Amino acid sequence: MHAKDVMTPNVVTVRPDTEVCTIARRFIERWNSAVPIVDQGAASSGSSAKAI
């Protein structure tokens, strides 16, 4: 088994300037408990679970 076998295929991400209410809406719509926060270059800036 490989990491790709258990990963979510369509990851929802947000930018550092995304409003918290938008992130909360995405949690509800997609049953997520966290989303990666990425900058313009798609480098990870952290996780919304840690930020909220």
SVG drawing of the C-alpha trace seen along z (x, -y; Angstrom):
<svg xmlns="http://www.w3.org/2000/svg" viewBox="-23 -38 29 40">
<polyline fill="none" stroke="black" stroke-width="0.4" points="0.0,0.0 1.2,-3.5 0.3,-7.0 -1.6,-7.6 -3.9,-4.7 -5.3,-6.5 -5.1,-10.1 -8.0,-12.3 -7.9,-12.8 -9.4,-16.3 -7.9,-18.3 -9.7,-21.5 -7.2,-24.2 -7.4,-27.9 -5.1,-30.8 -3.7,-32.7 -6.1,-35.6 -9.3,-33.4 -11.9,-34.6 -12.6,-32.2 -16.4,-32.1 -15.4,-30.8 -13.3,-28.1 -16.1,-27.2 -18.5,-26.9 -16.1,-24.5 -15.8,-22.4 -19.6,-22.0 -20.1,-21.5 -17.4,-18.9 -17.3,-17.3 -13.7,-18.4 -12.2,-19.1 -9.2,-20.8 -7.9,-22.2 -4.3,-23.0 -3.4,-26.7 -1.3,-27.3 0.4,-30.4 0.4,-31.3 3.2,-28.8 1.1,-26.0 3.6,-25.7 2.0,-24.8 1.6,-27.6 -0.1,-25.4 -3.4,-23.8 -6.7,-25.5 -7.2,-23.1 -4.2,-24.7 -5.2,-28.2 -8.8,-28.1"/>
</svg>
